């Protein structure tokens, strides 16, 4: 791997290139914090895909894209004298030191959970009115639910063991079935949301990331369905012309591949 000196040179090279692009390239000169926002979100999802696919070469490339965005935002910030890359780096360094008193201070912890609890308590001491302030409003609902549960668990608002969470999930499923029987759409939606929230909470107790788990299932389903489409074409049939029994034969084949 590269030495620290080489790593710093690479960062310096990127900063220099960013300066040049911002000065000379018509597209780069035009960009703002707002115009880059949706591109940054897209790059983040691409990094997530690469991680789930365990494609380390692609992870390296996507990390580069995200690093470019960080440097780009910092460059724009420097142009208005609000902040530059040093302010960004020093800010996160200071935060990490302050949030890890068990490393940089005299606080003692015995496990990961105590670290998380200290983290949330320190944020409240820093002036946050709620532990949930740090959950971005624009997060996708599934990810947001997971972060909400992590946050409140960090200050002790949590179940004691997985069995209790599973029992709560079963309770929510029963309430959902009751509303389905009544056929009241708004209440069905509300109970369905409760079921999903409980499922995400149960995943946390099982040490499963629900977003990753669902995305892996998405990828698995896509591969199997595309295999089914391929086989139907080989038969000269469209899927609409096939019976479910015929499609299921190829679906089972796909599961074995």
ZIBEL-V612186 format. One record per pair of residues at least 4 apart in sequence whose ideal C-beta (glycine too) atoms are under 6 Angstrom apart, sorted by the first residue. I is the first residue (numbers start at 1). J is the second residue. Records with the same first field share a line. If there is no record, write none. Layout:
I = J ; J
This chain:
2 = 6 ; 7
14 = 71
18 = 71 ; 75
20 = 24
21 = 25 ; 28
22 = 28 ; 75
31 = 35 ; 36
33 = 76
36 = 40
40 = 69
43 = 65 ; 66
46 = 62
47 = 62
50 = 55 ; 58 ; 59 ; 62
51 = 59
52 = 215
74 = 84 ; 85 ; 88
77 = 82 ; 83
78 = 84
83 = 87
86 = 90
87 = 91
95 = 99
97 = 104
99 = 119 ; 122
100 = 104
101 = 105 ; 107
102 = 107 ; 109
109 = 114 ; 115
110 = 114
116 = 154
117 = 154
120 = 131 ; 154 ; 155
123 = 128
124 = 128
128 = 133
131 = 151 ; 155
132 = 151
135 = 147 ; 148
139 = 143 ; 144
142 = 211
143 = 211
145 = 197 ; 200
146 = 200 ; 210
149 = 201 ; 204
152 = 157
153 = 158
159 = 164 ; 165
162 = 205
165 = 201 ; 202 ; 205
168 = 198
169 = 198 ; 202
172 = 194 ; 195 ; 198
173 = 195
175 = 191
176 = 191 ; 192 ; 195
179 = 184 ; 187 ; 188 ; 191
180 = 188
200 = 210
203 = 208 ; 210
208 = 213
221 = 225
224 = 254
227 = 254
228 = 247 ; 250 ; 251
231 = 250
232 = 237 ; 239
237 = 241 ; 242
242 = 246 ; 247
